Amino acid sequence: MDFVAEFFYLFSAVLLLAALRVVTARNPVHAVLYLMLAFSQAAALWLLLKAEFLGIALVLVYLGAVMVLFLFVVMMLDINVDAMRAGFWKHLPLALLLGAVVSAELIAVVWAGFPTATADPAVASRAMHAPDHNNTLELGRLLYRDYLYPIQVAAVILLVAMIAAIALTLRGRKDTKTVDPSLQVRVKATQRLRVLSVPPARVASAPAAGQEEGA
């Protein structure tokens, strides 16, 4: 087993585990995070297959935009997990049936194979590059030189969307002992220390030994 095959099996195992956790996680936010992990492993598999454009598109489009949208929707809706799982066993037979149909279709497509067409030699010769051609370098030059400003604008928009989702759904807890720094700054010296006049207290003296015996 060579170096590439080891990474292929590693990424595939993590991808299958993350995909399983997407449908079995109890928390919707955790399910979205597992989906992000699955997309990242799928992008790594595309890179191993020398399809750099598909891998980078998967990272930029799905991990960068779609997952932020998913997190935004999940956090804004405040989904009741118990209500969602109330009809789990009721709809389980239908879900298993649909899963079996989809699996059979995928197996049939893979088993039958894909038809191949003979390309025009002239077109194929123009599309081929030198053996030392680097697709990642070409994509990097295209994205970060020709389309640098659109990439930066898209990144800022996604960052603002993520911060807005967190800010809108953040709920303050009443049992925390946090202190507002602005109130601390506005406190005056007279408010920091309060002098109280406390009257002296006398400690009752213990009775003498003779008095105790006379009593």
Secondary structure, DSSP 8 states (H G I E B T S, - for coil): --HHHHHHHHHHHHHHHHHHHHHH-SSHHHHHHHHHHHHHHHHHHHHHTT-HHHHHHIIIIIIIIIHHHHHHHHHHHT--HHHHGGGHHHHHHHHHHHHHHHHHHHHHHHHH--------HHHHHHH---TT--HHHHHHHIIIIISHHHHHHHHHHHHHHHHHHHHHH----TT-----HHHHHH--HHHH----------------HHHHHH-
